[in-house]
Amino acid sequence: MKQYRVRTSQRLSGTARVASDKSIGHRALILAALAEGECVLDELTLSGDVRATQHALMAMGVVIREQDESTRVQGVGLRGLQLPNGHIDCGNSGTTMRLIAGLLCAQHFGTRLVGDASLSRRPMKRIVDPLRARGAHIMGTVRSESTELFPPLSVAPLVKGESLLGIEYEMPVASAQVKSALLLSGLYANGLTALREPTLSRDHTERMLAALGVPIERMASMVVLDPVEWRGGWDAFRWTMPGDLSAAAFLIAAAQLVPKSVVEVVNVGVNPTRTGMLDALRSMRAQVNVVPGDETVADEPTARIHIEQATIARGRVGGELTTRMIDDVPAYAALALSAPGKTEIRDAEELRVKESDRIASTILMLRAFGVTCGEFEDGLWLEGTDRLRAATVDCQGDHRIAMAAACIGLRADGETIVRNVECVQTSFPGFARVLRSLGADIVEEEVNV
């Protein structure tokens, strides 16, 4: 077992890079696998989740090689995937399972998608129902009296002469994973795919498909893909991966928590559908400066983010803002401890079905540090404080809880232990090393149990 040993830190300073954006990484690997020719993905971090997608594609005959700072993918074209030898293991990655399911539904071979214990508890009805509605032969697993469907997912092949149908679908929940599964399946459909979300979720898939010449139109929270007169493929490409804003969120949180800190994070992706936390920080009067950089993948913008520790006001987030920072809630909750008064986070029901019940897990973590806090069905509240006691925290297999606890430990009195931190490999390999390079008193160590 690995754990973090974290002690009170005096000041963080310097410049850092974070792991590449895993949301973009998943999609870039899939689209490279479907390209016509060899694609090169520069600066792709093969974190645990992204590696699950890599292995899923390799199981279907795609050759992927790691070379220096690049990942080379030999595309097989839209119709070139092959029957895997056995099931496809998605590990802990919900993105892998949902996106690959959308892809598999259009194939003339069947297979089974499985995952670890955590992934096997995550809801899949949200993709199974609309995929079935367009003619896919996909089944989830029913448990006890629940009407929900869970992994494993079984996908049967389309028979000769059968194809997926066009679909117009009103999504009940804003979800980039559901949207992406339907768009990937829509590449093979005999009619248009028209999707509308209650609010706009991250739009990486739409941007990438548009950059590759796929006939796709975006109008606010609606997207339409019409493949009827499309040639049915795209050429090989070379893309550079931007840094993950959801990883940078924890360095931002650490800098805000530790007095007199000045930190800069470079080459961070700042897609507008992902920058909710930056907007929330501005409303709290945090000293955050975003300097635009170059575009990397497709038309994905990047920036250099500069943060100086400052006195900030309490915050309240909800609605569309929460959608744009859904993965950043634990980091936001951590840094909000430095704001006097009550901070609220609402409209975050989606966090109930992440690697853990992330609302409940965040509350348990905060209480371990002596924070006054409570939960709503759709979120949580907390009271800012300048008195944080050291704690021992078990992150329950949730990488974002582990990193949030480590950030709070930098401000707490005494020594904090964060247990079972292997899961941080899921999204931010080298997290402790990067924090330490900025002056944080944090050690990752192996312990016997």
C-alpha positions as CSV (number, residue, x, y, z in Angstrom):
1,M,0.0,0.0,0.0
2,K,1.2,3.5,-0.7
3,Q,0.4,6.6,1.3
4,Y,1.2,10.3,1.5
5,R,2.9,11.7,4.6
6,V,2.1,15.5,4.5
7,R,3.3,18.2,6.9
8,T,2.6,21.8,7.4
9,S,4.3,23.8,4.6
10,Q,5.5,27.4,4.8
11,R,5.3,28.5,1.1
12,L,4.9,27.1,-2.4
13,S,6.6,28.7,-5.3
14,G,7.7,28.0,-8.8
15,T,6.5,26.7,-12.2
16,A,5.0,23.3,-12.8
17,R,3.6,21.1,-15.5
18,V,0.8,18.6,-14.9
19,A,-0.2,15.4,-16.5
20,S,-1.9,15.7,-19.9
21,D,-5.7,16.0,-20.1
22,K,-7.1,12.5,-19.7
23,S,-10.5,13.5,-21.2
24,I,-8.7,14.5,-24.3
25,G,-6.3,11.6,-24.2
26,H,-9.1,9.0,-24.3
27,R,-10.7,10.6,-27.3
28,A,-7.4,11.2,-29.1
29,L,-6.4,7.5,-28.8
30,I,-9.8,6.4,-30.1
31,L,-9.8,8.8,-33.0
32,A,-6.2,7.9,-33.9
33,A,-7.2,4.2,-33.9
34,L,-9.9,4.9,-36.4
35,A,-7.7,7.1,-38.7
36,E,-6.3,6.0,-42.0
37,G,-2.5,5.8,-41.3
38,E,-0.1,6.3,-38.4
39,C,-1.0,9.1,-35.9
40,V,1.3,10.7,-33.4
41,L,0.1,11.9,-30.0
42,D,2.8,14.1,-28.4
43,E,3.0,14.5,-24.6
44,L,0.2,12.0,-23.9
45,T,0.3,10.9,-20.2
46,L,-0.6,7.2,-20.1
47,S,-2.3,7.4,-16.7
48,G,-4.3,4.5,-15.4
49,D,-7.5,5.5,-17.0
50,V,-6.0,6.4,-20.4
51,R,-4.0,3.2,-20.4
52,A,-7.3,1.3,-20.0
53,T,-8.4,2.9,-23.3
54,Q,-5.0,2.1,-24.9
55,H,-5.4,-1.6,-23.9
56,A,-9.0,-1.8,-25.1
57,L,-8.0,-0.6,-28.6
58,M,-4.9,-2.9,-28.7
59,A,-7.3,-5.8,-27.8
60,M,-9.2,-5.0,-31.0
61,G,-6.0,-5.1,-33.2
62,V,-4.7,-1.6,-33.0
63,V,-0.9,-1.3,-32.8
64,I,0.1,1.4,-30.3
65,R,3.8,2.1,-29.5
66,E,5.4,4.5,-27.0
67,Q,8.4,6.3,-28.3
68,D,10.2,9.0,-26.2
69,E,7.6,11.7,-25.5
70,S,5.2,10.4,-28.2
71,T,2.6,7.7,-28.6
72,R,2.3,6.3,-32.1
73,V,-1.0,4.8,-33.1
74,Q,-1.4,2.8,-36.4
75,G,-4.9,3.6,-37.4
76,V,-7.1,0.8,-38.9
77,G,-9.8,3.0,-40.4
78,L,-13.4,3.2,-39.3
79,R,-14.1,-0.4,-40.3
80,G,-10.9,-2.0,-39.3
81,L,-11.4,-3.0,-35.6
82,Q,-11.1,-6.8,-34.9
83,L,-12.7,-9.3,-32.6
84,P,-10.8,-9.3,-29.3
85,N,-9.5,-12.5,-27.8
86,G,-11.8,-12.5,-24.7
87,H,-13.5,-9.6,-22.8
88,I,-12.2,-6.0,-22.7
89,D,-11.1,-4.9,-19.2
90,C,-11.8,-1.2,-18.6
91,G,-10.2,-1.2,-15.2
92,N,-11.4,1.8,-13.2
93,S,-12.2,3.9,-16.2
94,G,-15.8,4.9,-16.8
95,T,-14.8,6.9,-19.8
96,T,-13.2,3.9,-21.4
97,M,-16.2,1.7,-20.9
98,R,-18.8,4.2,-22.1
99,L,-16.9,5.4,-25.1
100,I,-15.8,2.0,-26.2
101,A,-19.3,0.7,-25.8
102,G,-20.5,3.4,-28.3
103,L,-17.9,2.2,-30.7
104,L,-18.5,-1.5,-30.2
105,C,-22.3,-1.2,-30.9
106,A,-21.5,-0.5,-34.6
107,Q,-19.2,-3.6,-35.1
108,H,-20.0,-6.9,-36.7
109,F,-18.4,-8.7,-33.7
110,G,-19.5,-8.9,-30.1
111,T,-17.7,-8.7,-26.8
112,R,-18.0,-8.0,-23.2
113,L,-16.8,-4.9,-21.3
114,V,-15.8,-5.5,-17.6
115,G,-14.2,-3.3,-14.9
116,D,-12.9,-3.4,-11.4
117,A,-15.1,-3.4,-8.3
118,S,-15.5,0.4,-8.3
119,L,-16.4,0.7,-12.0
120,S,-18.8,-2.2,-11.6
121,R,-20.9,0.0,-9.3
122,R,-21.3,2.9,-11.8
123,P,-24.5,3.4,-13.7
124,M,-24.7,2.4,-17.4
125,K,-28.4,2.7,-18.2
126,R,-27.7,6.2,-19.3
127,I,-25.8,4.8,-22.4
128,V,-27.5,1.5,-22.8
129,D,-31.0,3.0,-23.3
130,P,-30.1,5.5,-26.1
131,L,-27.8,3.0,-27.8
132,R,-30.6,0.4,-27.8
133,A,-32.9,3.0,-29.2
134,R,-30.7,3.4,-32.2
135,G,-30.6,-0.4,-32.8
136,A,-27.6,-1.5,-30.8
137,H,-27.6,-5.0,-29.2
138,I,-26.2,-4.0,-25.8
139,M,-27.1,-5.3,-22.3
140,G,-26.1,-4.2,-18.8
141,T,-26.2,-6.1,-15.6
142,V,-29.2,-5.9,-13.3
143,R,-28.6,-6.1,-9.5
144,S,-31.2,-6.9,-6.8
145,E,-34.3,-4.7,-7.1
146,S,-32.6,-1.8,-8.8
147,T,-33.8,-0.5,-12.1
148,E,-30.3,0.7,-12.9
149,L,-27.9,-1.2,-15.2
150,F,-24.3,-1.8,-14.2
151,P,-21.2,-3.4,-15.7
152,P,-20.3,-5.8,-17.1
153,L,-21.8,-4.7,-20.5
154,S,-22.4,-7.3,-23.2
155,V,-22.5,-6.1,-26.8
156,A,-23.7,-8.5,-29.6
157,P,-22.7,-7.9,-33.2
158,L,-24.9,-6.2,-35.9
159,V,-26.0,-8.9,-38.3
160,K,-25.4,-8.7,-42.1
161,G,-27.4,-5.9,-43.6
162,E,-28.1,-4.3,-40.3
163,S,-26.9,-0.8,-39.3
164,L,-27.4,1.7,-36.5
165,L,-30.3,4.2,-36.9
166,G,-30.3,7.9,-36.7
167,I,-31.5,9.2,-33.3
168,E,-32.8,12.5,-31.8
169,Y,-32.2,12.3,-28.1
170,E,-32.9,14.7,-25.2
171,M,-30.3,13.8,-22.6
172,P,-31.7,13.9,-19.1
173,V,-28.3,14.6,-17.6
174,A,-25.4,16.7,-19.0
175,S,-22.8,14.1,-19.6
176,A,-19.8,14.2,-22.0
177,Q,-19.4,10.5,-21.8
178,V,-22.9,9.7,-22.9
179,K,-22.7,12.3,-25.6
180,S,-19.4,10.9,-26.8
181,A,-20.7,7.3,-26.9
182,L,-23.6,8.4,-29.0
183,L,-21.5,10.5,-31.4
184,L,-19.0,7.7,-31.8
185,S,-21.8,5.2,-32.7
186,G,-23.2,7.9,-34.9
187,L,-20.2,7.7,-37.2
188,Y,-21.6,4.4,-38.4
189,A,-25.3,5.3,-38.4
190,N,-27.6,5.5,-41.5
191,G,-29.0,8.9,-40.3
192,L,-28.2,11.9,-38.2
193,T,-27.5,11.9,-34.5
194,A,-29.1,15.0,-32.8
195,L,-28.4,15.4,-29.1
196,R,-29.5,18.1,-26.7
197,E,-28.2,18.5,-23.1
198,P,-29.8,20.4,-20.2
199,T,-26.5,22.3,-20.0
200,L,-23.4,22.0,-22.2
201,S,-20.9,19.4,-20.9
202,R,-17.3,19.3,-22.1
203,D,-17.1,19.3,-25.9
204,H,-13.8,17.7,-26.7
205,T,-15.3,15.0,-28.9
206,E,-17.2,17.6,-31.0
207,R,-14.1,19.8,-31.4
208,M,-11.9,16.8,-32.5
209,L,-14.5,15.4,-34.9
210,A,-14.9,18.8,-36.5
211,A,-11.1,19.2,-36.9
212,L,-11.0,15.8,-38.7
213,G,-13.7,16.9,-41.2
214,V,-16.6,14.9,-39.7
215,P,-19.9,16.7,-40.6
216,I,-20.9,17.9,-37.1
217,E,-22.6,21.1,-36.1
218,R,-22.7,22.7,-32.6
219,M,-25.4,25.1,-31.4
220,A,-25.3,25.9,-27.7
221,S,-26.1,22.7,-25.8
222,M,-27.2,20.9,-29.0
223,V,-25.0,18.9,-31.4
224,V,-25.9,17.3,-34.7
225,L,-23.8,14.7,-36.6
226,D,-25.0,13.8,-40.1
227,P,-22.9,11.2,-41.8
228,V,-25.1,10.5,-44.8
229,E,-23.0,12.3,-47.4
230,W,-19.6,12.0,-45.6
231,R,-16.8,9.9,-47.0
232,G,-16.6,7.8,-43.8
233,G,-13.1,8.3,-42.5
234,W,-10.2,10.7,-41.9
235,D,-6.5,11.0,-42.6
236,A,-3.7,10.4,-40.0
237,F,-2.8,13.4,-37.8
238,R,-0.3,14.6,-35.2
239,W,-1.6,16.3,-32.0
240,T,0.0,17.6,-28.9
241,M,-1.8,17.0,-25.6
242,P,-2.5,19.9,-23.3
243,G,-2.1,19.7,-19.5
244,D,-5.2,18.7,-17.5
245,L,-7.0,21.6,-15.9
246,S,-8.6,19.1,-13.4
247,A,-5.0,18.1,-12.3
248,A,-3.9,21.8,-12.2
249,A,-6.9,22.5,-9.9
250,F,-5.1,20.7,-7.1
251,L,-1.9,22.8,-7.5
252,I,-4.1,25.9,-7.5
253,A,-5.8,24.7,-4.3
254,A,-2.5,24.0,-2.6
255,A,-1.2,27.5,-3.6
256,Q,-4.3,29.1,-2.2
257,L,-4.1,27.1,1.1
258,V,-0.4,27.7,1.9
259,P,0.4,31.3,2.9
260,K,2.5,33.5,0.7
261,S,2.5,31.0,-2.2
262,V,3.1,32.0,-5.8
263,V,2.7,29.2,-8.3
264,E,2.4,29.0,-12.1
265,V,1.1,26.0,-14.1
266,V,2.0,26.0,-17.8
267,N,0.4,24.5,-20.9
268,V,-3.0,23.9,-19.3
269,G,-6.0,23.2,-21.4
270,V,-8.7,25.9,-20.9
271,N,-11.6,24.6,-22.9
272,P,-14.5,26.9,-21.9
273,T,-16.6,23.8,-21.0
274,R,-13.9,23.0,-18.3
275,T,-13.1,26.4,-16.8
276,G,-15.9,26.6,-14.2
277,M,-13.4,26.5,-11.3
278,L,-11.4,29.4,-12.7
279,D,-14.7,31.4,-13.0
280,A,-15.7,30.4,-9.4
281,L,-12.3,31.6,-8.1
282,R,-12.6,34.9,-9.8
283,S,-16.0,35.4,-8.1
284,M,-14.2,34.7,-4.8
285,R,-11.7,37.4,-5.6
286,A,-8.8,35.0,-5.8
287,Q,-5.6,36.2,-7.4
288,V,-5.7,34.0,-10.5
289,N,-4.3,35.2,-13.9
290,V,-4.8,33.2,-17.1
291,V,-2.4,34.0,-19.9
292,P,-3.5,32.5,-23.3
293,G,-1.1,30.1,-25.0
294,D,-1.2,28.1,-28.3
295,E,-3.8,25.7,-29.4
296,T,-2.9,22.0,-29.3
297,V,-5.4,19.3,-30.1
298,A,-7.8,20.5,-32.8
299,D,-8.9,24.0,-31.6
300,E,-8.4,23.3,-27.9
301,P,-7.0,26.5,-26.2
302,T,-4.2,26.4,-23.7
303,A,-2.9,28.9,-21.1
304,R,-0.4,29.6,-18.4
305,I,-2.2,29.9,-15.0
306,H,-0.7,32.1,-12.3
307,I,-2.0,32.0,-8.8
308,E,-1.0,34.0,-5.7
309,Q,-2.3,33.2,-2.3
310,A,-4.7,35.9,-1.1
311,T,-7.6,36.6,1.1
312,I,-10.7,35.3,-0.7
313,A,-14.5,35.6,-0.2
314,R,-16.8,32.7,0.4
315,G,-18.2,31.0,-2.7
316,R,-21.4,29.5,-4.1
317,V,-21.6,27.4,-7.3
318,G,-24.4,25.7,-9.0
319,G,-26.1,25.1,-12.3
320,E,-24.0,25.5,-15.5
321,L,-21.0,26.5,-13.4
322,T,-21.0,23.2,-11.5
323,T,-21.3,21.3,-14.8
324,R,-18.1,23.0,-16.0
325,M,-16.2,22.1,-12.8
326,I,-17.7,18.8,-11.9
327,D,-14.3,17.0,-11.6
328,D,-12.8,19.9,-9.6
329,V,-15.3,20.0,-6.7
330,P,-12.9,18.3,-4.2
331,A,-10.1,20.7,-5.1
332,Y,-12.6,23.6,-4.9
333,A,-13.8,22.4,-1.5
334,A,-10.2,22.2,-0.2
335,L,-9.3,25.8,-1.2
336,A,-12.6,27.2,0.0
337,L,-11.4,26.4,3.5
338,S,-9.3,29.5,3.3
339,A,-12.4,31.7,2.7
340,P,-14.2,33.0,5.8
341,G,-17.9,32.0,6.0
342,K,-20.0,29.4,4.3
343,T,-19.3,28.1,0.8
344,E,-22.0,26.1,-1.0
345,I,-21.8,23.7,-4.0
346,R,-25.1,22.7,-5.5
347,D,-26.4,20.8,-8.6
348,A,-23.6,18.2,-8.3
349,E,-25.7,15.0,-8.1
350,E,-23.4,13.5,-10.7
351,L,-20.7,13.2,-8.0
352,R,-22.8,10.5,-6.3
353,V,-21.8,8.0,-9.0
354,K,-18.1,8.6,-9.5
355,E,-15.2,6.4,-8.2
356,S,-16.9,6.9,-4.8
357,D,-20.0,8.8,-3.7
358,R,-17.8,11.9,-4.1
359,I,-20.1,14.2,-2.1
360,A,-20.1,11.8,0.9
361,S,-16.4,11.1,0.5
362,T,-15.6,14.8,0.5
363,I,-17.6,15.4,3.6
364,L,-15.8,12.5,5.5
365,M,-12.5,13.9,4.4
366,L,-13.3,17.5,5.5
367,R,-14.6,16.3,8.9
368,A,-11.4,14.4,9.5
369,F,-9.6,17.8,9.4
370,G,-12.1,19.2,11.9
371,V,-14.1,21.2,9.3
372,T,-17.7,22.2,10.0
373,C,-19.6,21.0,6.9
374,G,-22.7,19.1,5.7
375,E,-24.2,17.6,2.6
376,F,-27.2,18.2,0.4
377,E,-28.6,15.6,-1.9
378,D,-27.0,17.5,-4.8
379,G,-24.0,19.0,-3.1
380,L,-22.3,20.2,0.1
381,W,-21.5,23.2,2.3
382,L,-18.5,24.0,4.4
383,E,-17.3,26.7,6.8
384,G,-13.9,28.3,6.1
385,T,-11.4,28.1,8.9
386,D,-7.8,28.9,9.8
387,R,-7.6,26.0,12.3
388,L,-7.2,22.7,10.5
389,R,-6.0,19.7,12.5
390,A,-3.8,17.0,11.0
391,A,-5.7,13.9,10.0
392,T,-5.5,10.3,8.8
393,V,-7.6,9.9,5.6
394,D,-8.5,6.8,3.6
395,C,-9.3,8.1,0.2
396,Q,-11.6,5.1,-0.6
397,G,-10.0,4.5,-4.0
398,D,-10.9,8.0,-5.2
399,H,-7.9,9.8,-6.7
400,R,-9.5,13.3,-6.4
401,I,-10.2,12.7,-2.7
402,A,-6.6,11.6,-2.2
403,M,-5.2,14.8,-3.8
404,A,-7.6,17.1,-2.0
405,A,-6.6,15.6,1.3
406,A,-2.9,16.1,0.5
407,C,-3.5,19.7,-0.3
408,I,-5.4,20.3,3.0
409,G,-2.6,18.5,4.9
410,L,-0.2,21.2,3.7
411,R,-2.2,23.8,5.8
412,A,-3.1,21.5,8.7
413,D,-1.3,21.5,12.1
414,G,1.0,18.5,12.4
415,E,1.4,15.4,10.2
416,T,-1.4,14.2,7.9
417,I,-1.5,10.6,6.5
418,V,-3.4,9.9,3.3
419,R,-3.8,6.2,2.7
420,N,-4.3,4.0,-0.4
421,V,-3.1,6.6,-2.8
422,E,-2.2,4.2,-5.7
423,C,-5.4,5.5,-7.3
424,V,-3.8,8.9,-8.0
425,Q,-2.1,7.1,-11.0
426,T,-5.5,7.2,-12.5
427,S,-5.2,10.9,-13.4
428,F,-2.0,12.5,-12.1
429,P,1.1,10.3,-12.1
430,G,3.8,12.1,-10.1
431,F,1.4,14.3,-8.2
432,A,3.5,14.2,-4.9
433,R,6.7,14.8,-6.9
434,V,5.3,17.9,-8.6
435,L,4.0,19.3,-5.3
436,R,7.4,18.7,-3.7
437,S,9.1,20.5,-6.5
438,L,7.1,23.6,-5.5
439,G,8.2,23.4,-1.9
440,A,5.5,21.2,-0.4
441,D,6.4,18.9,2.5
442,I,5.0,15.7,1.1
443,V,6.4,12.2,0.7
444,E,4.9,9.2,-1.1
445,E,5.9,6.0,0.6
446,E,5.3,2.3,0.6
447,V,3.9,0.8,3.8
448,N,3.3,-2.7,4.9
449,V,-0.2,-3.6,6.1
